[in-house]
Amino acid sequence: MLETDLLKELSEQLQKMESLEKVDLSIVDTIDKLINSCISTENFWRDNEQITIHNSFLLYHASRNAQIILKKMRKRFIEAEKMHENPSVVHDSICIIPPLSELCATLSFLAKQILNKQLIDNVSEIVEYLRDVAYANDLLPTPKEEMEEIDQENLKKRFGEFAGTLQAMLG
């Protein structure tokens, strides 16, 4: 299933939950599929030697941001009842759909394009906006959570110079 189809499915599930004012944990399956799609996209950009390391890293980072925000969303849905976040997690998640969809569509589009500075700058702006919306809706992981699960060996293989900088930046 394409990311756009999964994002549409996620949006429809969220709208249904919003109207019922009740969390339905079947959404976790859709989120998991989106997370797996993001991981594939991360791997594509990380391993893409047809573009500069700088651009490859930026696009990898953009994909990673989508993944970590979806993981935070997943966690909040799983804990919604225990943490009394029903239906706030639904409202917060609905807010993230437009910038998340924009980022996924842009990354998909860029996989078939010759990259230029304007396109790369556009991705940076979308990621910044996505992170702002995620932060405002408690869907942005902490720096510690962001660093979890990073395969540093794979990063170093392709982004050696950036991996050290990234590690220094994030502590």
PAKEFI-311019 format. One line per field, with one value per atom (N, C-alpha, C, O, CB): atom name; residue number from 1; x, z, y; residue in one letter. Coordinates in pm, whole numbers, plus 50000, padded with zeros to 5 digits. Glycine has a CB too. Layout:
<recs>
atom: [CA/...]
seq: [NUM/...]
x: [X/...]
z: [Z/...]
y: [Y/...]
type: [A/...]
</recs>
This chain:
<recs>
atom: [N/CA/C/O/CB/N/CA/C/O/CB/N/CA/C/O/CB/N/CA/C/O/CB/N/CA/C/O/CB/N/CA/C/O/CB/N/CA/C/O/CB/N/CA/C/O/CB/N/CA/C/O/CB/N/CA/C/O/CB/N/CA/C/O/CB/N/CA/C/O/CB/N/CA/C/O/CB/N/CA/C/O/CB/N/CA/C/O/CB/N/CA/C/O/CB/N/CA/C/O/CB/N/CA/C/O/CB/N/CA/C/O/CB/N/CA/C/O/CB/N/CA/C/O/CB/N/CA/C/O/CB/N/CA/C/O/CB/N/CA/C/O/CB/N/CA/C/O/CB/N/CA/C/O/CB/N/CA/C/O/CB/N/CA/C/O/CB/N/CA/C/O/CB/N/CA/C/O/CB/N/CA/C/O/CB/N/CA/C/O/CB/N/CA/C/O/CB/N/CA/C/O/CB/N/CA/C/O/CB/N/CA/C/O/CB/N/CA/C/O/CB/N/CA/C/O/CB/N/CA/C/O/CB/N/CA/C/O/CB/N/CA/C/O/CB/N/CA/C/O/CB/N/CA/C/O/CB/N/CA/C/O/CB/N/CA/C/O/CB/N/CA/C/O/CB/N/CA/C/O/CB/N/CA/C/O/CB/N/CA/C/O/CB/N/CA/C/O/CB/N/CA/C/O/CB/N/CA/C/O/CB/N/CA/C/O/CB/N/CA/C/O/CB/N/CA/C/O/CB/N/CA/C/O/CB/N/CA/C/O/CB/N/CA/C/O/CB/N/CA/C/O/CB/N/CA/C/O/CB/N/CA/C/O/CB/N/CA/C/O/CB/N/CA/C/O/CB/N/CA/C/O/CB/N/CA/C/O/CB/N/CA/C/O/CB/N/CA/C/O/CB/N/CA/C/O/CB/N/CA/C/O/CB/N/CA/C/O/CB/N/CA/C/O/CB/N/CA/C/O/CB/N/CA/C/O/CB/N/CA/C/O/CB/N/CA/C/O/CB/N/CA/C/O/CB/N/CA/C/O/CB/N/CA/C/O/CB/N/CA/C/O/CB/N/CA/C/O/CB/N/CA/C/O/CB/N/CA/C/O/CB/N/CA/C/O/CB/N/CA/C/O/CB/N/CA/C/O/CB/N/CA/C/O/CB/N/CA/C/O/CB/N/CA/C/O/CB/N/CA/C/O/CB/N/CA/C/O/CB/N/CA/C/O/CB/N/CA/C/O/CB/N/CA/C/O/CB/N/CA/C/O/CB/N/CA/C/O/CB/N/CA/C/O/CB/N/CA/C/O/CB/N/CA/C/O/CB/N/CA/C/O/CB/N/CA/C/O/CB/N/CA/C/O/CB/N/CA/C/O/CB/N/CA/C/O/CB/N/CA/C/O/CB/N/CA/C/O/CB/N/CA/C/O/CB/N/CA/C/O/CB/N/CA/C/O/CB/N/CA/C/O/CB/N/CA/C/O/CB/N/CA/C/O/CB/N/CA/C/O/CB/N/CA/C/O/CB/N/CA/C/O/CB/N/CA/C/O/CB/N/CA/C/O/CB/N/CA/C/O/CB/N/CA/C/O/CB/N/CA/C/O/CB/N/CA/C/O/CB/N/CA/C/O/CB/N/CA/C/O/CB/N/CA/C/O/CB/N/CA/C/O/CB/N/CA/C/O/CB/N/CA/C/O/CB/N/CA/C/O/CB/N/CA/C/O/CB/N/CA/C/O/CB/N/CA/C/O/CB/N/CA/C/O/CB/N/CA/C/O/CB/N/CA/C/O/CB/N/CA/C/O/CB/N/CA/C/O/CB/N/CA/C/O/CB/N/CA/C/O/CB/N/CA/C/O/CB/N/CA/C/O/CB/N/CA/C/O/CB/N/CA/C/O/CB/N/CA/C/O/CB/N/CA/C/O/CB/N/CA/C/O/CB/N/CA/C/O/CB/N/CA/C/O/CB/N/CA/C/O/CB/N/CA/C/O/CB/N/CA/C/O/CB/N/CA/C/O/CB/N/CA/C/O/CB/N/CA/C/O/CB/N/CA/C/O/CB/N/CA/C/O/CB/N/CA/C/O/CB/N/CA/C/O/CB/N/CA/C/O/CB/N/CA/C/O/CB/N/CA/C/O/CB/N/CA/C/O/CB/N/CA/C/O/CB/N/CA/C/O/CB/N/CA/C/O/CB/N/CA/C/O/CB/N/CA/C/O/CB/N/CA/C/O/CB/N/CA/C/O/CB/N/CA/C/O/CB/N/CA/C/O/CB/N/CA/C/O/CB/N/CA/C/O/CB]
seq: [1/1/1/1/1/2/2/2/2/2/3/3/3/3/3/4/4/4/4/4/5/5/5/5/5/6/6/6/6/6/7/7/7/7/7/8/8/8/8/8/9/9/9/9/9/10/10/10/10/10/11/11/11/11/11/12/12/12/12/12/13/13/13/13/13/14/14/14/14/14/15/15/15/15/15/16/16/16/16/16/17/17/17/17/17/18/18/18/18/18/19/19/19/19/19/20/20/20/20/20/21/21/21/21/21/22/22/22/22/22/23/23/23/23/23/24/24/24/24/24/25/25/25/25/25/26/26/26/26/26/27/27/27/27/27/28/28/28/28/28/29/29/29/29/29/30/30/30/30/30/31/31/31/31/31/32/32/32/32/32/33/33/33/33/33/34/34/34/34/34/35/35/35/35/35/36/36/36/36/36/37/37/37/37/37/38/38/38/38/38/39/39/39/39/39/40/40/40/40/40/41/41/41/41/41/42/42/42/42/42/43/43/43/43/43/44/44/44/44/44/45/45/45/45/45/46/46/46/46/46/47/47/47/47/47/48/48/48/48/48/49/49/49/49/49/50/50/50/50/50/51/51/51/51/51/52/52/52/52/52/53/53/53/53/53/54/54/54/54/54/55/55/55/55/55/56/56/56/56/56/57/57/57/57/57/58/58/58/58/58/59/59/59/59/59/60/60/60/60/60/61/61/61/61/61/62/62/62/62/62/63/63/63/63/63/64/64/64/64/64/65/65/65/65/65/66/66/66/66/66/67/67/67/67/67/68/68/68/68/68/69/69/69/69/69/70/70/70/70/70/71/71/71/71/71/72/72/72/72/72/73/73/73/73/73/74/74/74/74/74/75/75/75/75/75/76/76/76/76/76/77/77/77/77/77/78/78/78/78/78/79/79/79/79/79/80/80/80/80/80/81/81/81/81/81/82/82/82/82/82/83/83/83/83/83/84/84/84/84/84/85/85/85/85/85/86/86/86/86/86/87/87/87/87/87/88/88/88/88/88/89/89/89/89/89/90/90/90/90/90/91/91/91/91/91/92/92/92/92/92/93/93/93/93/93/94/94/94/94/94/95/95/95/95/95/96/96/96/96/96/97/97/97/97/97/98/98/98/98/98/99/99/99/99/99/100/100/100/100/100/101/101/101/101/101/102/102/102/102/102/103/103/103/103/103/104/104/104/104/104/105/105/105/105/105/106/106/106/106/106/107/107/107/107/107/108/108/108/108/108/109/109/109/109/109/110/110/110/110/110/111/111/111/111/111/112/112/112/112/112/113/113/113/113/113/114/114/114/114/114/115/115/115/115/115/116/116/116/116/116/117/117/117/117/117/118/118/118/118/118/119/119/119/119/119/120/120/120/120/120/121/121/121/121/121/122/122/122/122/122/123/123/123/123/123/124/124/124/124/124/125/125/125/125/125/126/126/126/126/126/127/127/127/127/127/128/128/128/128/128/129/129/129/129/129/130/130/130/130/130/131/131/131/131/131/132/132/132/132/132/133/133/133/133/133/134/134/134/134/134/135/135/135/135/135/136/136/136/136/136/137/137/137/137/137/138/138/138/138/138/139/139/139/139/139/140/140/140/140/140/141/141/141/141/141/142/142/142/142/142/143/143/143/143/143/144/144/144/144/144/145/145/145/145/145/146/146/146/146/146/147/147/147/147/147/148/148/148/148/148/149/149/149/149/149/150/150/150/150/150/151/151/151/151/151/152/152/152/152/152/153/153/153/153/153/154/154/154/154/154/155/155/155/155/155/156/156/156/156/156/157/157/157/157/157/158/158/158/158/158/159/159/159/159/159/160/160/160/160/160/161/161/161/161/161/162/162/162/162/162/163/163/163/163/163/164/164/164/164/164/165/165/165/165/165/166/166/166/166/166/167/167/167/167/167/168/168/168/168/168/169/169/169/169/169/170/170/170/170/170/171/171/171/171/171]
x: [50085/50000/50090/50189/49903/50055/50131/50112/50009/50090/50215/50206/50083/50017/50331/50052/49937/49808/49721/49925/49797/49680/49676/49571/49679/49792/49799/49766/49697/49939/49815/49785/49637/49578/49869/49577/49433/49357/49262/49389/49399/49336/49350/49254/49398/49469/49492/49400/49338/49639/49391/49306/49160/49090/49320/49114/48975/48950/48845/48942/49045/49031/49024/48944/49147/49108/49108/48977/48922/49225/48926/48799/48685/48597/48768/48686/48582/48592/48491/48595/48714/48732/48690/48632/48878/48720/48683/48531/48479/48738/48460/48313/48256/48155/48253/48319/48273/48328/48280/48312/48430/48500/48552/48541/48408/48608/48661/48778/48772/48552/48884/49003/48974/48916/49126/49015/49006/49149/49215/48914/49195/49334/49367/49483/49367/49268/49299/49384/49446/49169/49387/49469/49618/49697/49442/49657/49798/49853/49969/49815/49772/49815/49849/49951/49706/49766/49791/49917/49999/49670/49933/50053/50177/50279/50043/50170/50284/50322/50440/50251/50223/50251/50318/50411/50119/50273/50336/50479/50568/50254/50501/50636/50728/50840/50635/50681/50761/50790/50899/50689/50693/50714/50820/50905/50582/50816/50917/51056/51154/50881/51064/51193/51248/51367/51180/51162/51206/51255/51354/51091/51184/51223/51356/51442/51115/51373/51501/51615/51718/51496/51595/51699/51730/51845/51655/51624/51645/51736/51832/51509/51705/51785/51923/52021/51713/51932/52062/52155/52274/52045/52102/52185/52198/52267/52128/52132/52133/52266/52293/52015/52347/52478/52474/52578/52581/52355/52340/52331/52336/52216/52318/52309/52419/52482/52168/52440/52545/52513/52397/52563/52617/52599/52514/52428/52736/52537/52460/52310/52229/52508/52274/52134/52076/51963/52117/52155/52112/52082/51981/52219/52170/52151/52026/51948/52273/52006/51889/51760/51665/51894/51756/51635/51615/51503/51641/51725/51718/51660/51569/51860/51712/51667/51518/51446/51751/51473/51331/51245/51142/51307/51288/51215/51215/51115/51276/51326/51339/51244/51184/51485/51230/51138/50995/50922/51146/50954/50820/50805/50703/50791/50907/50902/50891/50807/51025/50975/50975/50847/50801/51096/50789/50663/50552/50465/50629/50553/50454/50471/50373/50465/50595/50618/50564/50508/50768/50580/50526/50372/50309/50574/50314/50169/50122/50025/50127/50192/50159/50160/50068/50258/50266/50279/50163/50108/50413/50128/50019/49885/49804/50009/49862/49738/49734/49632/49721/49844/49850/49827/49765/49985/49878/49866/49747/49729/49992/49665/49558/49463/49431/49478/49418/49323/49388/49331/49267/49506/49576/49611/49604/49704/49648/49691/49574/49595/49800/49454/49334/49349/49320/49306/49394/49415/49311/49333/49555/49201/49095/48997/48944/49026/48967/49005/49117/49136/48886/49190/49292/49397/49443/49361/49435/49534/49479/49555/49572/49350/49288/49300/49342/49138/49264/49271/49415/49441/49214/49508/49650/49699/49773/49736/49657/49702/49643/49709/49664/49520/49458/49539/49554/49311/49591/49669/49797/49845/49704/49850/49978/49962/50060/50048/49842/49822/49860/49930/49676/49818/49856/50007/50054/49795/50086/50230/50297/50394/50298/50248/50304/50276/50363/50245/50156/50121/50205/50252/49972/50224/50305/50449/50507/50303/50505/50642/50652/50742/50690/50561/50566/50550/50620/50457/50458/50438/50563/50602/50315/50623/50744/50859/50930/50784/50879/50987/50965/51060/50999/50842/50809/50837/50893/50661/50799/50823/50973/51018/50757/51050/51193/51270/51378/51250/51216/51284/51295/51377/51208/51213/51212/51264/51249/51071/51324/51366/51517/51586/51295/51564/51701/51691/51617/51765/51768/51757/51829/51932/51813/51771/51836/51817/51743/51779/51884/51882/51740/51705/51970/51660/51524/51441/51367/51455/51454/51380/51427/51345/51398/51558/51614/51571/51535/51768/51575/51531/51383/51343/51555/51303/51160/51141/51055/51090/51220/51211/51245/51178/51305/51350/51388/51275/51249/51513/51207/51095/50979/50917/51048/50950/50841/50874/50789/50814/50998/51039/51029/50980/51183/51073/51066/50921/50889/51132/50833/50691/50630/50556/50614/50663/50614/50656/50575/50667/50782/50832/50761/50730/50985/50735/50664/50523/50478/50658/50453/50317/50320/50237/50249/50417/50430/50457/50398/50543/50545/50577/50452/50423/50689/50379/50260/50151/50063/50205/50157/50055/50109/50051/49993/50219/50281/50306/50285/50193/50350/50384/50530/50571/50295/50609/50751/50827/50815/50800/50904/50980/51086/51127/51046/51128/51238/51367/51371/51252/51472/51599/51649/51704/51706/51628/51670/51591/51648/51650/51459/51376/51416/51411/51227/51455/51497/51622/51636/51523/51711/51837/51822/51906/51942/51715/51692/51672/51615/51570/51716/51696/51773/51753/51551/51858/51939/52047/52121/52000/52056/52160/52284/52304/52115/52368/52482/52582/52650/52551/52592/52686/52644/52728/52692/52515/52468/52482/52514/52322/52458/52475/52621/52650/52429/52711/52854/52903/52991/52936/52848/52889/52868/52954/52812/52753/52721/52747/52786/52576/52724/52731/52838/52817/52597/52952/53058/53079/53078/53184/53099/53126/53004/53017/53173/52884/52762/52724/52666/52648/52756/52720/52784/52719/52761/52911/52978/52917/52899/53124/52886/52823/52685/52649/52813/52608/52474/52482/52404/52402/52573/52588/52626/52576/52694/52714/52757/52639/52621/52878/52560/52446/52340/52281/52385/52315/52205/52252/52172/52134/52379/52429/52467/52511/52328]
z: [50000/50000/50000/50072/50124/49921/49913/50040/50107/49789/50071/50188/50182/50283/50199/50062/50051/50089/50154/49908/50049/50087/50238/50300/50013/50295/50440/50516/50618/50480/50468/50535/50524/50617/50474/50410/50393/50490/50555/50247/50500/50594/50737/50814/50580/50774/50908/50934/51040/50925/50839/50853/50872/50957/50731/50793/50806/50942/51003/50694/50990/51122/51231/51324/51150/51218/51317/51316/51421/51292/51197/51187/51248/51315/51041/51225/51283/51436/51505/51231/51488/51633/51690/51799/51670/51616/51663/51675/51772/51568/51576/51580/51692/51752/51446/51720/51828/51965/52068/51798/51963/52085/52164/52286/52173/52090/52152/52070/51947/52165/52139/52075/52032/52108/52169/51910/51857/51829/51741/51727/51903/51891/51760/51736/52005/51675/51543/51461/51362/51466/51503/51434/51445/51360/51490/51548/51570/51450/51413/51700/51391/51274/51157/51090/51232/51134/51027/51057/50968/51009/51181/51220/51200/51152/51367/51238/51219/51071/51037/51275/50985/50840/50792/50711/50760/50842/50806/50858/50789/50861/50980/51036/50949/50918/51181/50909/50821/50687/50632/50799/50635/50511/50529/50442/50462/50642/50672/50684/50639/50802/50745/50758/50619/50594/50844/50531/50393/50324/50252/50312/50346/50286/50344/50271/50308/50475/50539/50474/50437/50692/50461/50401/50258/50216/50405/50183/50044/50041/49965/49977/50125/50123/50183/50135/50198/50287/50348/50250/50245/50475/50173/50084/49943/49860/50076/49915/49781/49754/49809/49763/49672/49639/49511/49463/49624/49456/49335/49366/49276/49259/49494/49533/49636/49689/49592/49661/49755/49895/49930/49758/49974/50111/50189/50268/50180/50167/50237/50208/50301/50196/50079/50043/50092/50140/49891/50078/50123/50273/50318/50091/50350/50494/50528/50614/50561/50462/50489/50462/50540/50404/50351/50316/50408/50442/50169/50448/50551/50679/50739/50577/50720/50843/50835/50933/50869/50718/50700/50718/50785/50559/50659/50673/50818/50868/50582/50882/51022/51111/51204/51071/51082/51159/51147/51247/51114/51028/51011/51094/51161/50861/51091/51165/51316/51381/51134/51371/51517/51567/51678/51560/51485/51523/51520/51608/51428/51420/51415/51533/51588/51282/51572/51688/51816/51901/51704/51828/51945/51943/52046/51949/51825/51810/51851/51924/51664/51803/51834/51986/52042/51765/52049/52194/52267/52362/52242/52223/52289/52272/52364/52233/52155/52137/52227/52289/51990/52235/52319/52466/52539/52302/52508/52648/52674/52785/52692/52573/52584/52700/52776/52456/52716/52823/52960/53050/52809/52975/53103/53140/53257/53098/53041/53066/53056/53066/52968/53036/53024/52911/52928/53157/52796/52680/52570/52454/52623/52607/52511/52526/52636/52532/52431/52290/52251/52132/52206/52348/52314/52217/52130/52440/52229/52137/51994/51898/52180/51980/51846/51789/51675/51853/51867/51821/51787/51684/51928/51874/51850/51721/51644/51970/51699/51581/51453/51349/51594/51459/51342/51297/51177/51373/51392/51360/51282/51205/51487/51303/51242/51099/51024/51328/51061/50930/50812/50722/50917/50809/50691/50670/50559/50705/50773/50745/50722/50647/50859/50787/50765/50622/50556/50867/50575/50436/50337/50237/50410/50366/50277/50269/50161/50325/50384/50385/50309/50227/50530/50336/50267/50116/50039/50322/50074/49931/49868/49757/49907/49939/49889/49876/49775/49981/49977/49972/49859/49792/50106/49838/49729/49594/49504/49738/49580/49458/49432/49318/49469/49536/49520/49480/49423/49648/49511/49474/49322/49272/49532/49249/49103/49036/48915/49055/49114/49061/49070/49147/49137/48991/49007/49113/49098/48870/49218/49331/49304/49236/49457/49358/49353/49490/49574/49237/49509/49639/49681/49798/49634/49588/49621/49674/49771/49498/49611/49656/49795/49881/49556/49816/49945/50054/50164/49938/50022/50118/50153/50267/50062/50054/50077/50177/50265/49944/50165/50258/50399/50495/50215/50412/50543/50607/50727/50532/50528/50578/50622/50726/50472/50544/50580/50709/50797/50466/50722/50843/50964/51069/50828/50949/51060/51101/51220/51021/51003/51033/51098/51195/50904/51044/51100/51247/51333/51019/51274/51412/51503/51618/51416/51452/51531/51566/51680/51454/51467/51490/51585/51674/51355/51565/51653/51796/51890/51603/51814/51948/52013/52130/51940/51938/51991/52030/52110/51889/51973/51998/52073/52067/51868/52142/52224/52143/52193/52344/52020/51934/51892/51805/51811/51951/51921/52033/52150/51905/51997/52101/52163/52105/52041/52281/52347/52269/52192/52497/52288/52221/52251/52164/52263/52374/52410/52329/52276/52561/52318/52239/52092/52023/52254/52043/51903/51875/51766/51867/51973/51952/51966/51919/52051/52032/52049/51912/51821/52142/51898/51779/51655/51547/51747/51669/51554/51535/51628/51572/51416/51381/51345/51229/51263/51445/51424/51325/51255/51555/51319/51223/51079/50997/51245/51049/50915/50883/50770/50898/50982/50960/50929/50836/51084/51005/50985/50850/50790/51095/50800/50669/50560/50475/50635/50564/50458/50498/50415/50418/50624/50669/50775/50871/50724/50760/50860/50920/51043/50802/50838/50889/50957/51053/50777/50907/50966/51094/51184/50867/51103/51222/51347/51451/51204/51338/51452/51490/51609/51424/51392/51417/51478/51573/51287/51423/51476/51620/51704/51390/51650/51786/51880/51992/51792/51836/51919/51941/52051/51853/51835/51845/51942/52017/51709/51938/52018/52151/52226/51940/52181/52313/52322/52428/52416]
y: [49882/50000/50125/50130/50000/50222/50345/50429/50421/50426/50510/50599/50687/50709/50686/50738/50828/50754/50811/50885/50626/50547/50525/50533/50412/50497/50475/50603/50599/50424/50715/50842/50876/50931/50955/50844/50865/50775/50819/50837/50649/50556/50605/50601/50415/50653/50706/50825/50834/50748/50914/51032/50992/51048/51124/50896/50850/50786/50808/50750/50707/50646/50752/50742/50549/50854/50962/51039/51072/51058/51067/51139/51059/51115/51172/50928/50842/50845/50856/50696/50833/50837/50971/50979/50808/51077/51210/51222/51276/51320/51171/51180/51093/51129/51138/50979/50891/50930/50884/50747/51017/51059/50939/50933/51142/50844/50723/50671/50666/50614/50633/50577/50434/50355/50582/50401/50266/50220/50274/50259/50121/50078/50008/49975/49987/49984/49928/50025/49986/49894/50151/50250/50217/50259/50389/50145/50112/50033/50051/50031/49946/49870/49963/49944/49768/50062/50159/50240/50263/50254/50282/50357/50270/50319/50404/50143/50052/50041/50040/49912/50032/50025/50153/50148/50001/50266/50394/50402/50451/50512/50353/50352/50267/50308/50299/50150/50063/50129/50114/49931/50202/50275/50384/50404/50338/50452/50555/50493/50552/50629/50376/50308/50274/50290/50180/50228/50199/50326/50324/50136/50435/50563/50611/50661/50669/50596/50630/50551/50608/50600/50421/50336/50378/50379/50189/50412/50457/50580/50584/50490/50679/50802/50780/50837/50913/50699/50672/50602/50632/50587/50509/50427/50484/50425/50289/50596/50654/50724/50831/50753/50663/50720/50803/50849/50610/50823/50903/51053/51137/50859/51085/51226/51255/51164/51259/51382/51420/51369/51347/51573/51350/51304/51404/51364/51284/51532/51635/51620/51619/51775/51609/51595/51462/51456/51607/51358/51226/51228/51174/51120/51291/51298/51379/51338/51360/51491/51575/51497/51505/51705/51424/51350/51229/51194/51305/51168/51062/51120/51062/51001/51234/51301/51336/51323/51428/51381/51414/51289/51293/51476/51179/51053/51006/50956/50944/51023/50982/51063/51009/50999/51191/51274/51224/51219/51420/51187/51132/51005/50986/51102/50920/50794/50816/50755/50710/50903/50920/50987/50961/51003/51073/51135/51031/51030/51254/50944/50836/50740/50690/50759/50714/50627/50690/50621/50596/50820/50890/50884/50864/51039/50900/50891/50750/50735/50922/50650/50511/50489/50430/50415/50536/50521/50589/50534/50578/50707/50780/50708/50706/50922/50648/50574/50451/50422/50531/50381/50261/50296/50220/50190/50411/50453/50545/50593/50522/50570/50670/50645/50737/50674/50522/50494/50511/50574/50353/50454/50461/50605/50643/50376/50686/50824/50924/51044/50863/50873/50958/51061/51179/51030/51013/51101/51078/51114/51082/51019/50996/51111/51126/50857/51192/51188/51285/51311/51216/51340/51441/51387/51462/51491/51260/51204/51205/51220/51061/51189/51192/51333/51350/51148/51433/51573/51611/51673/51669/51573/51603/51536/51597/51558/51413/51339/51396/51398/51192/51443/51504/51626/51650/51545/51701/51821/51790/51873/51896/51672/51637/51584/51581/51533/51544/51481/51572/51525/51439/51698/51780/51795/51769/51918/51834/51845/51710/51701/51917/51606/51472/51426/51369/51371/51450/51416/51494/51440/51441/51622/51706/51654/51648/51852/51618/51567/51436/51418/51549/51344/51214/51230/51165/51120/51315/51338/51402/51366/51429/51493/51559/51461/51460/51675/51377/51279/51178/51137/51205/51140/51048/51114/51051/51003/51239/51316/51330/51316/51454/51359/51383/51257/51266/51438/51142/51017/51003/50926/50896/51079/51070/51197/51213/51040/51287/51417/51436/51369/51529/51528/51577/51687/51784/51631/51669/51761/51892/51897/51696/51997/52127/52195/52145/52217/52305/52373/52412/52399/52498/52458/52500/52382/52397/52561/52266/52147/52104/52072/52032/52105/52066/52165/52125/52058/52295/52397/52378/52399/52538/52340/52315/52201/52210/52282/52095/51983/52030/51993/51869/52110/52161/52242/52229/52248/52323/52403/52314/52339/52502/52210/52119/52046/52032/52018/51998/51927/52020/51979/51873/52142/52237/52261/52264/52370/52277/52298/52173/52183/52334/52056/51930/51917/51882/51809/51946/51937/52038/52007/51959/52159/52260/52212/52226/52394/52158/52109/51989/51977/52070/51899/51782/51827/51773/51689/51924/51975/52035/52008/52081/52115/52181/52082/52113/52280/51962/51861/51739/51631/51816/51758/51652/51525/51414/51620/51542/51428/51429/51352/51427/51517/51523/51452/51489/51670/51350/51278/51369/51469/51153/51330/51399/51369/51274/51356/51449/51418/51276/51209/51519/51232/51095/50993/50897/51070/51014/50923/50926/50823/50960/51043/51054/50972/50916/51199/50964/50893/50740/50664/50943/50697/50554/50490/50552/50527/50370/50289/50337/50282/50286/50437/50477/50373/50341/50620/50322/50225/50306/50343/50130/50332/50419/50360/50435/50446/50229/50167/50197/50234/50014/50181/50212/50360/50397/50170/50445/50588/50620/50696/50667/50562/50591/50543/50606/50527/50432/50382/50486/50507/50255/50552/50648/50793/50875/50632/50823/50961/50981/51055/51005/50919/50924/51061/51076/50877/51160/51295/51355/51431/51386/51321/51375/51302/51362/51367/51173/51094/51152/51163/50948/51188/51248/51380/51408/51266/51461/51590/51571/51640/51672/51477/51450/51404/51449/51345/51316/51265/51380/51388/51151/51467/51580/51676/51729/51654/51699/51790/51739/51817/51812/51610/51555/51498/51441/51446/51513/51477/51333/51288/51508]
type: [M/M/M/M/M/L/L/L/L/L/E/E/E/E/E/T/T/T/T/T/D/D/D/D/D/L/L/L/L/L/L/L/L/L/L/K/K/K/K/K/E/E/E/E/E/L/L/L/L/L/S/S/S/S/S/E/E/E/E/E/Q/Q/Q/Q/Q/L/L/L/L/L/Q/Q/Q/Q/Q/K/K/K/K/K/M/M/M/M/M/E/E/E/E/E/S/S/S/S/S/L/L/L/L/L/E/E/E/E/E/K/K/K/K/K/V/V/V/V/V/D/D/D/D/D/L/L/L/L/L/S/S/S/S/S/I/I/I/I/I/V/V/V/V/V/D/D/D/D/D/T/T/T/T/T/I/I/I/I/I/D/D/D/D/D/K/K/K/K/K/L/L/L/L/L/I/I/I/I/I/N/N/N/N/N/S/S/S/S/S/C/C/C/C/C/I/I/I/I/I/S/S/S/S/S/T/T/T/T/T/E/E/E/E/E/N/N/N/N/N/F/F/F/F/F/W/W/W/W/W/R/R/R/R/R/D/D/D/D/D/N/N/N/N/N/E/E/E/E/E/Q/Q/Q/Q/Q/I/I/I/I/I/T/T/T/T/T/I/I/I/I/I/H/H/H/H/H/N/N/N/N/N/S/S/S/S/S/F/F/F/F/F/L/L/L/L/L/L/L/L/L/L/Y/Y/Y/Y/Y/H/H/H/H/H/A/A/A/A/A/S/S/S/S/S/R/R/R/R/R/N/N/N/N/N/A/A/A/A/A/Q/Q/Q/Q/Q/I/I/I/I/I/I/I/I/I/I/L/L/L/L/L/K/K/K/K/K/K/K/K/K/K/M/M/M/M/M/R/R/R/R/R/K/K/K/K/K/R/R/R/R/R/F/F/F/F/F/I/I/I/I/I/E/E/E/E/E/A/A/A/A/A/E/E/E/E/E/K/K/K/K/K/M/M/M/M/M/H/H/H/H/H/E/E/E/E/E/N/N/N/N/N/P/P/P/P/P/S/S/S/S/S/V/V/V/V/V/V/V/V/V/V/H/H/H/H/H/D/D/D/D/D/S/S/S/S/S/I/I/I/I/I/C/C/C/C/C/I/I/I/I/I/I/I/I/I/I/P/P/P/P/P/P/P/P/P/P/L/L/L/L/L/S/S/S/S/S/E/E/E/E/E/L/L/L/L/L/C/C/C/C/C/A/A/A/A/A/T/T/T/T/T/L/L/L/L/L/S/S/S/S/S/F/F/F/F/F/L/L/L/L/L/A/A/A/A/A/K/K/K/K/K/Q/Q/Q/Q/Q/I/I/I/I/I/L/L/L/L/L/N/N/N/N/N/K/K/K/K/K/Q/Q/Q/Q/Q/L/L/L/L/L/I/I/I/I/I/D/D/D/D/D/N/N/N/N/N/V/V/V/V/V/S/S/S/S/S/E/E/E/E/E/I/I/I/I/I/V/V/V/V/V/E/E/E/E/E/Y/Y/Y/Y/Y/L/L/L/L/L/R/R/R/R/R/D/D/D/D/D/V/V/V/V/V/A/A/A/A/A/Y/Y/Y/Y/Y/A/A/A/A/A/N/N/N/N/N/D/D/D/D/D/L/L/L/L/L/L/L/L/L/L/P/P/P/P/P/T/T/T/T/T/P/P/P/P/P/K/K/K/K/K/E/E/E/E/E/E/E/E/E/E/M/M/M/M/M/E/E/E/E/E/E/E/E/E/E/I/I/I/I/I/D/D/D/D/D/Q/Q/Q/Q/Q/E/E/E/E/E/N/N/N/N/N/L/L/L/L/L/K/K/K/K/K/K/K/K/K/K/R/R/R/R/R/F/F/F/F/F/G/G/G/G/G/E/E/E/E/E/F/F/F/F/F/A/A/A/A/A/G/G/G/G/G/T/T/T/T/T/L/L/L/L/L/Q/Q/Q/Q/Q/A/A/A/A/A/M/M/M/M/M/L/L/L/L/L/G/G/G/G/G]
</recs>
